Amino acid sequence: MSKLSLLDLGFFIAESAASPKHVGGLLIFKRPPKAPAAFVKNLYRAYLAATDVKPPFNRIIQFSMNALPHWQATDAIDMNQHVFYHVLPKGQADRKSVYDFVSKLHTPMLDRSRPLWEVHVIDGLPEGLFAIYHKMHHAYADGVTMSRWTAEGFSTSPTDMELTPVWTLKHGGYGTRRAKANNELLQLTWKEVTGNTRRFLGIGRLAAMLFLESIKLTKNAIALPFVSSAKTPLTGQVTSGRQFASAGVSMERVNAIRTRTRSTLNHIALTCLDGALRNYLKDQGVELRRPITIQMPVNLRKEGEKTAGNKIGIIQVELSPPTDDPYIRLRNIGYSLRNVRTMVDSVAPEAIESYTIITGLVAQIAEMLKLSNQMPPMGNTLVSNVPGPKEHLYIKGARMEEMHPISTLPPSNLLNITLFSYAGDLFFGLIATDELPNLERLADYVTQAFAELESSVRDTHA
């Protein structure tokens, strides 16, 4: 039996049919040279035969009246309920059709009566391609951990024919720990005391920062939640039905801008998203006079820490005031992110975690009461950045060409954006409700905004 953290439990409390709390990924592969016609079907069969399921993939969530919610291991796992095979119809295997199909797979909740994960092998793509879509409940792990686990399930060599599905591997944070009972109790007690002390002091410091920001004595220390009065198509009551789109740019082009401007990947990506979102909103008849506010997850783990579960905080960040100059937008966002980073580093992680729980609870109550259309949202959208493998991965000689992140939607946000870097490319994964119009247009605006930033930087530094 394994207990849940408050953040992990929160994903179950917040979950509904309209707002499931799993995350996923779309992986695009190129068949190996001279692969047989049944290569993808054989891969699916090999997955079905991989029945040695390790934690957390063998764990079921347990709720009862006489015990706290906890994970319970099970040996009764039917692989046919977790691994699936699909063949896309001829003429319906273009990129948009694949995205639409995966959106339908991503829409329903995972069945809580069994371990909370699925893998879908998708055959029938053109040009020798096939895909794997996987989904996993967010209470199992945060995005950074899931990315690491995913990479561990593939090979780094095209000649490695061994199959090591992610659910058959041991993962950090889920192993058995043998220690003397009295020593373990002492460690846990000390951790609880010191953690609560840091939490209390950190919350006081964070509250002071928010107060100074609210009375305009500081600027961009941290953006205030629930202050946006502008109604946009990006926010409101989350409904069922999902759509997915993606944009990508090469890391070589990103790094060229980083070198010229001494910026980070986050600075550049958020600059592109700021411009893209403004163009998209303009199409919908909305022109914001204030900066767009995003919710941004921050990793609260110490360097090298590989524990399981979720250890993240979510804070609000203002992007750039309205401007038509992409270079000025880049500088404004860089200034804002540096101030936020300073704030996060000055506050105990426990305080950021508590702030995330409190603000998230307020937003979740509004969503449960169906008040999200009346109440100001925490921000205009959520944007996270998950680093992926730097080199290509393989499965039985098939090279993974693309990795697209597919996240969940927070309360009152109809759009969630995940940045994911893989093998020399940066992907922007856009997941939204069906109510958001023309999501593909927003993806096009991301690549357009990047080209505009590239041109502006080139002209400025010519």
BELZI-V712330 format. One line per field, one symbol per residue. ss: DSSP state (H for helix, E for strand, - for the rest). A space follows every 10 residues. Layout:
ss: ???
This chain:
ss: -EE--HHHHH HHHH------ -EEEEEEEEE --------HH HHHHHHHHH- --------EE EEEE--EEEE EEE-----HH H-EEEEE--- ----HHHHHH HHHHHHH--- ------EEEE EEE-----EE EEEEEEE--- E-HHHHHHHH HH--E----- -----HHH-- ---------- HHHHHHHHHH HHHHHHHHHH HHHHHHHHHH HHHH------ ---------- ----E----- -EEEEEEEEE HHHHHHHHHH H---HHHHHH HHHHHHHHHH HHH------- --EEEEEEE- --------E- -EEEEEEE-- -----HHHHH HHHHHHHHHH HHHHH---HH HHHHHHHHHH HHHHHHHH-- ---------- EEEEEEE--- ---EE--EEE EEEEEE---- --E-EEEEEE EE--EEEEEE EEE-----HH HHHHHHHHHH HHHHHHHHHH --
